[in-house]
Every structure is written in C-alpha cells, then in structure tokens.
Amino acid sequence: MITTLITAIVTLLILGPVGAVIGNWLGDFFKWLENFGPWVVPTIVGATFPLMVTTGTHYGLVSIGINNRMIIGYDTIAQPGALASNVAQGGVALAIALKTKDTNKKALASSAGITAIRGITEPALYGVTLQNKAALIGSNVAGGVGGFFLGILGARNFAGGSLGLLTIASYIGEDTLKYFYIAIAGLVISVVISFIVTFVLYKEY
C-alpha cells in the first residue's frame, strides 16, 4: 500500500507532467522536421520508436497523428515510422527464435515475434529486443529503413489503430489502394531487414 501510494504521487505530480511536456516538445520538433521532407520524420520515428515507447514519449506523436487525421484526413508523421518499427520488432524476435538454442527463449521469441508483426510489441520489446544489443541494432536499422521507404513514397494512414499487420487496411483511403500497397511493402522490408541484421549479429554466450 505504501509503495502504491508513493508511486501514484510521483507519477501524477512528476513523471506524468514531465512526460507530457517532453512529448509535446517532440511533437513540435517532428512537425518542424517534416517541412524539410516527407521522409525525415518516418525515418527518425522508425529508428527510435522502441526507445520512445520505453520512456512514454511516443504519446506526443500519437496525439499529432490523431489530430492530423481529424483535420486533413490522414497521418504521415506518427503511423508510417511506427509501423516500420513495430513489425521490425517481430523480425528481430523471429530471428532470435530461429537462432537460439535456449528452448525457453525460443518459445518466448517466437510467440512475441508473431504478436509484434500483428501490432502488439511489448512482449518482443521488453522480452527480447531490450535484452540484446544485436536485437536493438536490428530493430533500429530496419525501423529506420522501413520508415524512410514509407516516408519517401508518402504513405498515408487514414484510420490509426495498433501498428501492425492486423491494421494494415488503415492505409486504404482516397479511393485508391496506392498507400495500402506501399504500407505492405514497407512492412515486408522492415521485417526482412530486421530478421537478417539480427540473425547475422546475434550471438549467444
């Protein structure tokens, strides 16, 4: 009870407000970056999204994405880069599942990998990616490359939702399947690159 009381007070009075301020700063920063080119923000988001999730600062981007969809009808800031990063977590986990000889780690990584590709990354992020340098490198590299691909081709997200295969239809809009096909290609690129990089770099001691 004492732990809960102290944690709640610290969260509500310090961590929550500080996280909100930093999230808003990040949001303004990414809006400013987008003026330089449509590929800049998705690339940065794709490469750094796992670290943003662990600190909670990604919620600043989520708010911008929701606002963009409400005002202009689609989002090009938060969703494309985060999609690449999320599915990259899946590729990382599946690579480790294939390469590891530890049966417990194999079971965790395989299930977490499938879940991450579908859009829920917490099991892969906290159970696999953050536990190994090779996995984090694979995730960051693939997320950045996938985000660049989605950004340079102007992928547009029209409906939001959890970022993964199960919500890939949220890239259908404006009476065209163009952005849907771009999103699928970006998803495949991110998974494949993350798998290859992690498989090559991963070693067990």
Protein Blocks (a to p, Z undefined) as FASTA:
>chain_A
ZZmmmmmmmmmmmmmmmmmmmmmmmmmmmmmmmmnocklmmmmmmmmmmmmmmnopmmmm
mmmmmmmmmmnopafklmmmmmmmmmmmmmmmmmmmmmpmbfklmmmmmmmmmmmmnopa
klmmmmmmmmpfklmmmmmmmmmmmmmmmmmnopacfkgpaddfklmmmmgghhiaklmm
mmmmmmmmmmmmmmmmmmmmpccZZ
